[in-house]
Amino acid sequence: MMTIDGFSRRPLMNYPVRPSGRRLTIATHCLSGTLEDKLAAAAAARFHGVELAESDLVSTSWGPRRIRDECARRGLAVDAYQPFSDFEAVPPAVLRGHLRRAERTFAVLGEIGVRTVVVSSSMSGDAVDDDELAAEQLRALAGVAERNGLRLAYEALAWGRFVNTTAHAWRIVRMADHPALGLCLDSFHVLIKEPDAKSIRVVPGGKIFHVQLADAPGTAMDVAERSRHHRLFPGLGELDVATFARYVDDTGYDGPLSLEVSNDVYRQADPRHAAINGMRSVLALKADEKPPELTGIVFTELAVDDISGPEVSHALTALGFVNSGKHRSKPVQLWQQGTARILLNFAAQRTVAPGTATVCALAVETADPARSTARAERLLAPVLPRLRQPEEADLASIAAPDGTSIFLVRNESWLRDFQKVTSPHEKHIDGIDHVSLTDEVDDFDESTLFYRAVLGLSAEGTTEIAAPFGPILSRAAADPGRRVRIALNTAPMRRGDWAPVIPNPQHVAFRTGDAIAAARAMREHVLKIPENYYADLDARFELAPDFLAALREHSVLYDRDEHGAYLHFSTEMLGHRVFFAVVQRLDGYDGYGPAGAPVRMAAQRERRLLKLRQRKEPDQRHDFSLAHLTALSLSPPELVDAAAEAGYRYVGLRLTRVTPQEPHYPLATDPALMRTTKVRLAATGIEVLDIELARISPDEDPRDFQRFLEAGAELGARHVICQLPDPDRARKTDRFALLCEMARPLGLTVDLEFPSWTETPDLNSAVRVLRGAAQPNAGILVDLLHFARSGSSVADLRQLPAEWFHFVHVCDAPPAVPATNEGLIHTARFERLFPGEGGIDITGILGALPPGLPYALEIPRATLVAQVGGKEHARLALSRTRDHLEPRKDAPWTDAPS
């Protein structure tokens, strides 16, 4: 993705200079990969050393000298080794084994060049509650360490069996009284047991041998579970790591600070990203200077294209914005109302689907752009180079973790880069209140850390929102003056796409002094909120009747806290991902209206589903269905998602295998597949138009299709496709009638298809069966390929009852008709064409059918599917069909996924 800089997102990072000051170390078990990966990541993030985990030493193929040499080559010291556990206060026989292990392990560590060994307090069932014995045995272990050039750092685990506080561990260390024995202070273990951390202030700095830093969420989770799987980098949790670090400094400790953060997400992420985030967190923790003051969000830039751009422009116009400027050298528009500014960038190199709008840049006003940029560089945020013409403003920008460009500006000199189009004005909006972004759950902490550390925003607590599709975690970051607000969101339990597909939704919230007046002025473009919300609002808050009526009339949401109130309303989704909101804060309200978020999400989804089903022109009469044969490589849930993304209303599902070679999706007998498919149907709003195939040959009994029919009914299908490859007219008519009788109580029609190579090969043969069966739910399925290849008559088609036709299979095919059945079958299953590419009289056949029938696109093209995949083929099928059947030059949505 490119911004007005002209440079791509997610730049490579290269940091040749190391941070000055105290030595900074990272524990290898914080990171994923092999030891080689971890050392490379630590060096790339500019750490001075590593804390070598026992598991990494045991599993590496490198010998001790190789480890030492590889660390030295990267400029890394091995500052510590851990854990050496369950050692102290044990019986003599157990102690002898421990000392034997220590002799051998410490010799290896000495060869590596390790400085300190962390000995964690015992959890062993062999241990006893005897401080003197513990001190005596630790003294013996310190002697072994000293002979190998090592020191021992005794650590009190918060869940240690007997020793679980710093004060207790310090008491034992003093008893032992050995120069090679001191303390390891871990912020997690200290703060979990003693939130004020005052006990560490009495420990002399010379007896603190190692310090570990970690934060943690404030939950009621088991302490050991939280420590082993859910630690966080400093500044991201609820522990007061900054005070802990200050108290450590007060003792005179001058050794390394080591990140010791066990987190399942970090340990599966790219180790370089995790290491850089860890370094950033420590640098921010130790930063003495205050960041430059931020005074507001200057503009938000959206990357758009020819599909999404007009949609976003229309919404901005409705909100009272005007297109006030055009960039002198780039295809970027400036939209403005008051001091609220939106840039629409039509030149972004996009990694998202066509028709999608996305936030690609923010500009914040800073009192000192140069100092803000220098701070960003110190905190490992890449400074982006910028392509500009000589006369254009030289704006500094940095890259956020998701690739969003953050511009750091001081004044409005950048506006000179835009040629004036229209004068901006102020109606109801006077600025940007906040910008809301959504991350994948694995990136949530990284983004929070970036905005907190690099921009100096204060990260607030995490709020859980009960969204319609599962919980959403929301965490806001703001400057002290609340003039720059960034709201970050993630879906921690997301499984697959929420459909209609909204990939990580974003919004820009504009500030107003009168939300009701603004909503009244923008009435037609305000997202409609259901009546039930206002009934509940009336029950929860004692609002004046006139005020409540105004909220209801204009679909304005309301929230209140102990300080004040919050009024807000939204647009529908624009460009598949972005929407706009307008907010009013009263009397010091500082939140973001979390109670209204689920209501707004549900309303946006309902509106989005409605748009998918609505046609763009009054004379467009047909819904489209994605026949399974078009993308048979997609499982039913995947087919449903593909249909939703491309803009179909229906799918046809193939429940039975027609050939031994094709994939089989046994919906009728696989409960898990049925359940997953139904979930995707419910989530997307896609409906099942038909199921196939009830193919009744001379040897098959219609009663064998009972479960097939029931599965169709369970899926909400309307029609069943039937074929009759049986030469006996009476028998196949009776069997067709029986199948109709079985389907009728389930609300299904049975639609007879007549492939030209079967024993029911044309329209006249199908008509004879229907007349003989005389069933009210019987129908004929016209497949354009079969109709054309069978030589059936358009004139005959026009004479048939309209109620016989429920949908039609649409495709095209080469003009030359294969001479053999094998050729006919091959074309039908593998080589159909998009409408307009072949020789079928599509317009004539469709014109002979009743108006308004759904068009089911059955267009299998094996070669194209192999090249682009089933999902893209399904999108192309709809796009090309619409282009041929419903041409409209000004309809950019026709080739866009919905």
N, C-alpha and C positions, 0 to 999 in steps of 0.2 A: 504494500500500500504506500502510495506517495502522497506527501502533503505539499503545501505551496513551496516547500524547500526544493522539491524535486528529488528527494532521496528516499530510499525504501525503508520500510519499518523493520524492526528487530535487527539492528545493526550488530556486526561482530564487535566484540569488546577486546581491547588490548591495553593492559595497564603495566607499563614497564617500570614505574616508580613505586616503591613501597612506602606505606605510611610511616611517619616518624612517631617518636614517643615510645610508650610501653610496648613490649613484645606481645604480639597477638598470635594465638595458636588456635587450631581447630582440631577437634577429635575426629579421627578417621571414621568412626562409626556413625557420624552425622551424615555421611555422604554415601552415595551408591557407587557400585562398580568394584573393580579390583583395586589392590593397593596402588598400582601404577596410575589408574584413573584418579584416585583420591589425591595422590601427591601432586599430579598435574593440576588438578582443580585448586588445591590449596595454594600452589605457587601462582597460578593465574589470578587468584583473588588477592594476592599480595600478603598472605600470611607469612609470619616469620618462622613458624614451626608447626608441628603436628603433635597430637596426643595419640600415640599408637594403641589401637585396640587389640586386645588379646586375639580376637577372632581374625583380624587382618594379619597378624603375625603368623598365626597357625596355618592360615590358608594360602599364603603367598608362596610362590615357587622360588622367590629370591632368598638367598642366604643372608646372614647378618651383615657381612661386609657389603654385599650388593645393596641392601637396604640403606646402609650408611652412605654409600657412594651416590645412590640415586637421590637421596635427600640432599646431600651436599651439592650435587649438580644443579638442583633446583633452588638452592639457597635456603633450604629448610633444615631446622634443627628438630631432633626428636625430643621434645621438652618433657614428655611424660609417657608412661605406659600404664594402662589400666584395663580391667580391674584385677587386683590381687585380693581375692575375697575369702571370707570364712576362715580366717587364720587364728584369731586370738581367743584366749580363755577356753582352750580345749584340753582334753586329757593328754598325758605324755605320749602315748602311742600315736595319737592323731597329730600331735605337734611334730614328732619325728618325720612323719610323711610330708608335712607342710614345709619343714626346713630343707628336706631333701629336694622338694620341688623348687624351693626358692634358690638353692645353690645352683641348680642347673639353669633355671630361667634367668636369674640375675647375671650369670656369666654371659648368656646370649645377649641380654640387654646392654651389658657393658660393651660388648663388641659392636653393637649397633650405635652406641653413643647416647643412649637414653640418659636423661638427667635425674628424673624423679619417677618413682613407682607409687601409684595411688593404691592404698590398701583400704578397702571399704569395710565398715563395721560388720560384724558377723551376723548372718541369719541362720547359721548352722544349728541343727538339733544337737550337735555335740558340744556346743558352747555352754558355759555356765555364767551366772551373773556374779562375776568376781573381778573387780577393777584391778586389784593388785596382781592377780594372775594374768590378766590381759596386758598390764603394763610390763610385766616380766617377759612375757612371750614376744611382745612387740619390740622390747629392747634387744632380745636375741635376734629377731629378724632384722633389726636395724644394723646389727653387727655384720650380718651377711651382706646387706646392701652396701655398707661402707667399704668392705673389702673389694667390692666390684665397682667402686666409684659412683655409687648411687645414693639417693636419699629416699626416705619413705615419707609419704604424705597421707596421714590417717584421716579418713573421711567418715563422718557420721551419716549413715543412710537414714532418711526419714522413717523408714520402716525396719531399721535394724532391730534385732531381737532384744538386745539390752541397751546398746549405745545408739541413740537416735537424735541427739542434740549436740550442737557445737560445744556447749558448756561441758557436757559429759566427756566428749572426745578430748577436749583440752585438759580436763582433769587427769585423764589416763596418760596423755603425752607428757604432762609435767611429772607424773609418778615415774614414768620410764626414764626420763632425764638422759636422753641420748642425743648427741649432736646431729646424728643422721635421721632423727625422727622429728617430724613436725606435723602440721595440719594441712589438710586439703579442705578448702571452703568452696562448697557448691551452692550457688544462689538458690537453686531449687530446693535442696534439702534444708538449707538454713531458713528460708522464708516460709516454707510450708509449715515448719514447726514454730517459727518465731517471726511473724510478719514485720516486726520493727527491727530485727537483726542487730539489736544493741549488744548482744553477748560477744560479737566478734570484735568489738572495740577494745576489749580488755586483753586481746591476744597480741603479743609483740609481733611486729612485722617480720622479725627475723625467724620466728617459729612458724610462719605461714609459708609453706613450701610450694603450694600450688593453689590456683584459684580458677574455678570453673563458673561460667555464666550460662544461664538458661532462664527462660520465662515459661509460663504455663497458663492455660485457661483457668478461669475460676469456676470450677464445677465440683459436684459432689462425687466425682469419680474416685475409685480406689487410688490411693497415692502411688502405689507401685505401678499400676496400669498407666496412670497419667505420666509418670516419669519415663517409662520405657517406650511409650508410643505417641505421646501427645505434647511433649515439650515444644516450646516455641523460641524463636530468636528473641533476644531482649527487645522489649518495647511493644511486643505483639500480644502479651497476655495481661494477667491481672497482678503479677508479682512486682514489687517495687525494686526492680533490679538496679535502678539508678542510685537509690539510697544505699543498697548493699555495696555497690562499687565505690561509692564515696566513703563508706565506713572502712572498706579495705584500704583505700588510699590513706586514710587517717592513721592506720596502724604503722605506716612506713613500709609496707610490702612493696618490693620492687621487682618481683618476678613476672612471668607471663600471665596474661589473661587468656583463658582457653574457653572456646565455645564447646559446650558439652550438651548437645541438643539431640535427644533421641525422638525422632518424629517419623512416622511411617510414610508421610508424604515426601518429606525431604529426602528420605533414603531411597525413594524410587524416582526422584527427579534427576535431571541432568546434573551431575556433580558440580560442574562449573557454575551453573546458575545458583545452586544451593550455597556454594562456598562464597560467591559474590554477595548474595543476600546476607549471609552470616557476617561477612566483613562489614557490610554497610550498617548492620544493626549495632555492631560494637563501636564503629566510628561515630555513629550518631549518639550512642550512649555516652561516649567520652568527649564529645564536642563541647568545648567551653563557650564558644561564641554563639550568640543568638543569630538566627537567620535573618536576612533583611525582611522588613515588614512587607506583607502583601496587602494590596488594597482593592483587589477585585478580579473577576474574570473578564478579560477584555473582549475575547471572542471565542466562539466554538466553531470549529471547522468540520464540515461533513463531506466525506467523499461520496459523490453521487455519479450517476451515469445518465444516459439519455432516457432511461426508463424511470429511474427513481427521482432524478432531478426535477422534472415537471411536477411530480406528485408532492415533493417537499416544498417546492416553490408555491404551489397552490395553497398548501396549508399555511405557509408563512404569510401569504397575502391575506388569508382569512383572519389571521391573528393580528393584522394591522401593520405588518412589516412592509417595507418597500425595497425594491432592488435599487440601492443607492449608489453602487459603484461597480466598475468592471476593472479587473487587474490589468495593468499595462502590458504585461508580457506572458501571463498565464491565463488559462480558461477558468478563472475563479470569479465568482460573483459575491458582492458584499450586500447582505440584507440587513436592514437596520430599523429599529424603533427605539427612540430614546437612546440610552447607552447600551441597549441589548443588541449584540451583533452576531450574525451567523454568516459564515463563509461557506459557499457551495463550490466545491472543487470538482470540476468535470474531467480532470486530467489524471486522477489518481490511478496508479497501477494497482489493480484489484486482485485480491485473492479470494474474494467472496463471489457469490453467484450473481449473474446479471440481475439488475433491478433492485439491488440492495443498497441502502444508504447506511453509512456507519460513521461514527465520530472518529476522526483521524488526527485531530489536533485541538489543543486548548492553548489560549494565551492568558497568562496571569500578569497582573501589573505588580512590579516589585520596586521597592525604593532604591535598589542598587543592582541592576542586571548583571554587572561584572562580578560582584561579590556572590550573587545567587548562582551564577554559572560556575565560579570557582568552588563554591560549596558542593555543587552537584558533581564536579569532577573528583573532589576529594572523597565523596561518598559513592564513587564508582558508577555514576550515571553517565552514559555516553553522551558527549556533546556532538550534535549532528552538524556536519558541514551543510552549507546552504548555497544552492545555485541562485544567483541574482544578477540583474543587470547593474551596471555601474551606478546609475542614479537611484536605485532602489534601496530601501531601508535595510540596514544590516542587523537582523534580528537573531539573537542567540536562542537556540533551542536544544533541548535534551530529550532523550528517549525514555519513556516509561517502559516498564517490563513488557506490556502487551504491544509495544511499538508505537503507541500514541505519542505524537510530538508535543512537548510542552514548551511553548514560547515564553521567554522571560522579557517583558517589555516595561518601559518606564513612562513613556508618553505616547501621544497619538501620531508620532511622525510616520508610522507605518501606513497611515491612511493616505499619505501622498502617493502610495503605489497604486491607488485606485482612481480611475477616471470617473468623474461624477456622472451619474445617470439620472438620479432623482434625489431631491433633498429629503433627508430623513426627518421624521416627525415623531411626536410622542402622543399616543392616544391613551392606552391603558397600561402599557408595559414600560418599565424604566430601567431594566437591567436583567442580568442573569443571576438567579438565586443560587442554583447549584446544577451540577452535571452529574448524572447517574450512569455508572458503567457496570457491566457484568463480566465476571471472570469465570473461567473454569475453576472448580474447587481447589485444584492443585496450585493455582496461581493466586489465590485469594490473599494469603499472607504476604506474598511477595509484593503485590500491588499496594497493600496497606503500608508495608514497610517503606516502600519507595516514597509515597506521598508524605508519610510522617517524617522520614529522615531527610529526604532531599529538599522538599519544599517547606519543611518545618511545621507541617500541619499536625494538630493533635488528633490522634485516632480515638474515637469514642467506642463505647462498648458495642458488642454485637447484638443485634435484634433479630429474633426469628419471626418470620412472616409465614402464616399458614396460607400459602398460595394454592390455587385450584389444582395444581399438578404436583404438589409436594412442597416441603419447607424451603424457604429462601432465607439465607443469612444475609443481613445487611449491616454494614459498618460504615459510618461516616467519618470523614476527616475534615477538619476546618482550621483556619487560622484563628488566633485569639480574638480578632475583631469580627469574626464570622462574615467576612467579606468574600472569602474563597471557600467554597464548600464542594467536596467531592464525595459522592455516595457510591460505595462499592458493594456489589451484590454477588452472590453465588448460590447455586443449587447443589447442596452437598450430596443429595441422594439421586441426582439426575441419572436416568437410565435411558439413553437414546434421546431423540429429538422430541421437544414439545411441538405439537403440530396443530394448526398449520405452522410450518417451521418458522420459529423466531430464534435465530442463533444469538444467544447472549444479548438480550434487548438492552437498549440504551435510551436515555432521554435527557433533554435539556429543559430545565424548569426556569421560566421567566418570572420576574418579580413584578407585582402589581400592588397598588394601594387600595384597590377595590375589586375583589374577585367577582362579586356578583355583577357589577356593572360591566366588567370585562367579559364575563360569560354571556351576559345579555347581548352585547355587541357582536359576539362571535357565535351566536346561538346555533347556527346550522352546522358548525364544525366542532361542537363540544361533544365529547363522548357521552352517550346517554346512559344514565345510571338508573338501575331498577327501583321501583317504588318500595320494595321491601327494605332497602337500605335506609330510607328515610323513616319508615315505621320503627326500625330498630334504633335509629338516631334519636327519635322522639322518646323512646323508652330509656335510653342511656343518659341523655342530657336534657336538662330542663331549659329548652330553648324557647324564645318568644315565638308564638304561632306565625306571625308575619315573616320572621326571619327564617323559620323552618320552611315555610311555603316558598320563599325565594330560593333557598337552597335546592329544594325539590324541583322547582320550575326550571332552573337553569343547570341542573345536574352538577352542582358544586358539592364536593366532599368536605367533611368537617372533622376536625380533631381538636382536643383540648388537653392541656396538662396543667400543672400547678402554677405555671407562669402566664400562659395566655392561650390563644386559639390559632388554628391553622385552617385556612380555606384554600382549596385547590381543585382544579379541573384539568382534563387532559384531552388530547386529540386521539384518534384511532392510530394504529400502527401505520407508519409511513415507510415505504421502501423496505418492507419485511422486517425491520429491526429497530427503527428509531421512532420515537413520538415526542411531542412537545407537551409541556405542562405549564400552567400559570398558577402561581401560589401567592398567598397573602399571609404574612405573619403578624399577629396581634399581641401586643403586651409581652414581648420577650419569649414567645414560643420558639423553641430551638430544635424541634424534631422535624420529621419528614412525613408525618401522617401514616404510620404503619398500619393502623386499623383499616384505612381505606384502600390499601394496596391490593388485597385479594379481590375486592369488589371491582376495582379498576381493571385488574388482569382478566377477570371473568368477562367483563363487558367488552374489552378489547378483543378477546378470543371470539366471542359471539359475533361481534361486528366483522371480524376477519373471515369467519366461516360464511357469513352472509355475502360478503363481497366475492368470495370464491364461487358462490352459486349464482350470483347475478351476472347477467350479460352486460357488456359495455354499450351495446346499441339496442334501441327499441325493437329493431327487426331481427335480432338474433333470437332464434326460437329453440335451439337445441342444446341439451346438456350432453356432455361427453363422458364416455366410460372407457377405462383402460382394460382391454381384454387381456387375459393372462398370457395368451400365446404371443402377444407382442413383446413381452419380457418374461419368458417362462423361466429364466435363470433366477428370477427374484422369488423368494418365498412369499407366501401371502402377506405377512406383516411388512416385508420390504416393498411389495407391490403397492400396498395401501399408502405407505410413506411416499413412494415415487409418485403416485397419483395426486397426493395432497400437494407436494412440492410443485408439480407441473401445472396444476389448476383443473384437474378433472373433478367431476362430481361423484362418479361411480367407479367401481372396479367390477370385472367379471373374474371369478375365481375357478380354477381348474381343480376339481376335487378328485378326479379319477385319472389314471394314466392311460393315454390313448396308444402310445407306442412304448415298447420296452426300453428304448434309449432315452426317453425324456425324463426329467426329474419328476418325482412324485411327492405331493404334499398331502398327506392323509388327514385332512381336517376332520373327516367323519370319525376317525378312530384314534386321533392323537389329541388328548385333552389339553396338553400344554400348548400345542400349536394353535388349537382353537381358542384358548384363553388369551394368548398373546395377540392373535389376530383381532379378537374382539376389543381388546384394550386399544390397539392402534386405530381401529375404526371409530371407537368412542372419542379418542383423543383428537383425531383429525377431522371428524365430521364426514368423512368419506362413507358412502353407502355401497352395499353390494347390489349391483343391478341383476346379475345372473350367476348361476353356477353351471359348470359343465363337467363331464359330458355323460348323459344317459344314452349310451350307444347300445341299442337292442338288436342283436343279431339273432339268427334262427335258434341259437343254443342258449339264449339268455332269457331269464324270467324277470319281468318288471318288478316283481316283489323283492328281488335282490337289491333294488335301489331304495328301499325304505329308509335306511340310515343316511344315505346320501341326501335324500329329500329333507329329512329332519335336520341334518347339519346345515342345509341351505336355509331352512326356516330359522334356525338358531342364529345364523349370521345376518338375518334380515333381508335375505335375497328376495327378489320379486319374480324371477323367471328361471326356468330350467331349459337348457339347450338339449335337444334330443336329435339323434340320427337313427335311421332305420335301414341298415344294410341287410335287408331281408327281401328275397324275390317274391314271397307269398303275400299278395296284397291283403287278403282277408286276415291272415295271422298278424301281420304287422299293424293293421288297423285296429284289431282287437287289443293288441298289447299297448299300442299308443293310447287307446281309450282307457285301459286299466291304469297306466301311468298317470294320466290326467286325473282320474278318480282319486288316486293316492295323493296327488299333489294339491288337489283343491282344498281339503280341510286345512292345509298348511299355508294357504294364501299364495300359492305359487301357480303361475301359468307354465305350460309346457310348450316350447316353441320349436317347431320342427325345422331343422336345417337340411338342405338338400345338396351335398357335395356331388359334383358331376360324375365321380367315379364309383358312387355307391348304387345300391339297387333302388334307391329313391332319388333319382338323379336330376330332377328339374322341378320347376314350379308346378307344372300340371300334376306330376306324381304326388307332390306334397298336398295339393288341393284335394285330390281324390281321398287321401288319408284323412284330412280334416273333415271333409264332408261325411265320410263313412263313420268316423268316431263320434261326431256330433257332441262334443264336449264344450261347455261354456268357457273353460279356461285353456282351450287349445289355441295355438297361434302358429304363425309361420315366421321363421327368421330368414330374412333376406341378407345373405352375405354377398357383397358386390362381386367378389371374385367368382363364387360358385354360380351366381346368377348369370354373369357374362359367359363363363365357360360352358354352361349347360345349354346355351342357346335359348333361354327362356324369353318370353315376350313382354316388353314394357306395356304394350297395349293390354295384354291379359292381366298384368299386375294392377293396372288402374281399375279393373272391374271387380276386384275382390273386396270383401267387407273390411272396413277400416278397423273394426275391433279385433281382427286377426293379427294385427301388427303391433308389437310392443316395443321393439327397438330394431336397429339395423347394424350389421357389421360393415364398416367402411374401410376401404383400402383401394389400391390400384394395382395393376400388374402389367407386365410387358405385353405389347399387342400380339405377338406371336403365341399361338396356343400350342402347348406341347402335344405331340402325337400319341403319347402313351399315358396310361394311368399313372405310371411311376413318375413321369414328368409333371403331370398335373399335381400329384401329391407333393412332390418336392417343392414346386413353386408355392403351393398353398401354405406349406409349413416353414419355408426357409427364405423365399425370395419375393415376397410381396413388396410393393412400392408405396411411397406416400402419394396421396391424391394429387393428380395433375402430372405425375411423372410417367404414367403408362398410357394404355389404350382403352381403358374401360370407360363407358359412357356414364360417368358418375352423376352428372347433373340430370340426365334423362331418367335413370333408375330412381334416384332419390326424389325427383319431382313426381314420380308416379305413386309414391308412398304417402300416407296421411301426414299432415304437417305436425311438427313438434315432437317427433320420435327422438329418443336419445340416440346419439351416434356412438356406437361402441367401436373403438379403433382396434382392429385386429390386423396388425401389420408386422408380422415376423420378418426380420431381415438379419439373418445369421451373421453375415460379414460385418455389417454395421454395428451390431450388438457386441461383437468381439472387439471392435475398435474402440467404442466409446462407453460400453457398459449398458446394462439394462435400464438403469435410471435415466441416463441422458437420452437413450433411444426413446424412452417413453415421452420425455419432454419434447424431443424433436418431432415425434409423431403428432402430438397435439398442435405444436406450433405450425408445422407444414400444412396440416389439415385445415386449420383456421385460415392460414394464408390463402389457401385455394378456395375454400367454401365461403369464407366470410372476410374477403379482402377489405382492408381499411388502412390507408396510408398513415393516418395519424393515431394508430393504436399500438404504441410501443410495447404494451403488455403482452402482445400475442406471442412473443418469443421469450417470455420471462417465466421462470418458475414461480409459483405462488406459495 
